[in-house]
Amino acid sequence: MSYFRPNIEKMSGYTPGEQPQEAGFIKLNTNESPYPPPAAVVKAVRAAAGADLRLYPDPMANALRRTIAETFGVKPERVLAGNGSDDLLTMILRGIVGPGRIVAYPVPTYSLYSTLAKIEKARVREVPFPDDFTLPVGLFRRGAAATIIANPNSPTGTMVSNAALSRLARAVSGVLVVDEAYVDFADRDAMSLVEKHPNVIVLRTFSKSFSLCGIRLGYAVAREDVIEGLAKVKDSYNVNRLAIVAGVAALENIAAMRANAEKIRRTRARLTAALEKLGWFVYPSQSNFLFARVKGPLTARQVYEELKRRKILVRYFAAPGLDDGLRISIGSEGEILALIEQLREMHKGE
Ligand SMILES: Cc1ncc(COP(=O)(O)O)c(C=O)c1O
């Protein structure tokens, strides 16, 4: 007999990318930043790691809310901080979707959406992307309590236009969540849609472009009533003291993030060109990773395994539609050059 609810007993939990226990790997599998956070951010966290840790944090992380509001030109009441954007996704599934209601999203995408839906016993409407990864027409329907678009999408790195998102916001009857975890590596963002549509929730994170996935910090921007509703279902002190300080300092040093994002974009162009030269098909990426269909003497799984043997980790998904490709996070220039060298060597025998 199980102690768990039947739906939890049946489901498998979210599978994160491998975090190798041995040192010495070039990690290009979990979309982390290859660059450290700015020294000023580390200094601020160190300074906050003192006696005040005996006190609970501000439940609404107001210092951070205000800084986010100033940085992006929105009202603080329209901002809610979370323990990573995963925490905000949990609040959305818990507070807006819930048991028996529908959550819709295009696939393939970030697999946590499906995990959270299973936990909530929500009904899932998964609509396959067309080959060009534009928004599938099957999403433009009423009935879903929440429709979620990762933009840029993972694992493809592709992006849909704001015009398409605006049309979708008008077509759906529930909220439209635009998960912008990777948007700082893209040419545009959808923040302005919050002003235009009462049902749009934009999610952002400090994990990728700000090099702070270890601190767990994200935020949502939406109309005040949506933010108030989400706040009702959040954990009481969901953002810790050190994360609040890190977030404020990161935004005060936003130029460092922008410079790192620019480096990643340059390295991304270099990797794309090198993979295309090997004959691989690379989807146009607006993210800090790219997805490529493997061509040549080895299958995608074999390339993944061979790279791992050579101490380079990339992400392989053993799923239909993805199992002939690899998702590669954009590392530092040196890491990507090392990867390219290994791949060229593997292709030599052709
Ligand atoms: C599309 C997408 N959204 C959200 C997240 C989670 O980000 P966070 O670290 O802020 O929880 C990820 C992380 O991999 C992601 O790929």
The ligand as a Gaussian input file, in Angstrom:
#p B3LYP/6-31G(d) Opt

LIG

0 1
 C       11.613000      27.365000     -19.968000
 C       12.095000      27.384000     -18.563000
 N       11.392000      28.015000     -17.627000
 C       11.787000      28.063000     -16.339000
 C       12.952000      27.451000     -15.939000
 C       13.307000      27.442000     -14.475000
 O       14.038000      28.500000     -14.101000
 P       14.347000      28.791000     -12.575000
 O       15.756000      28.390000     -12.359000
 O       14.121000      30.255000     -12.459000
 O       13.386000      28.014000     -11.721000
 C       13.739000      26.785000     -16.865000
 C       14.972000      26.137000     -16.412000
 O       15.570000      25.309000     -16.982000
 C       13.292000      26.738000     -18.207000
 O       13.997000      26.061000     -19.124000

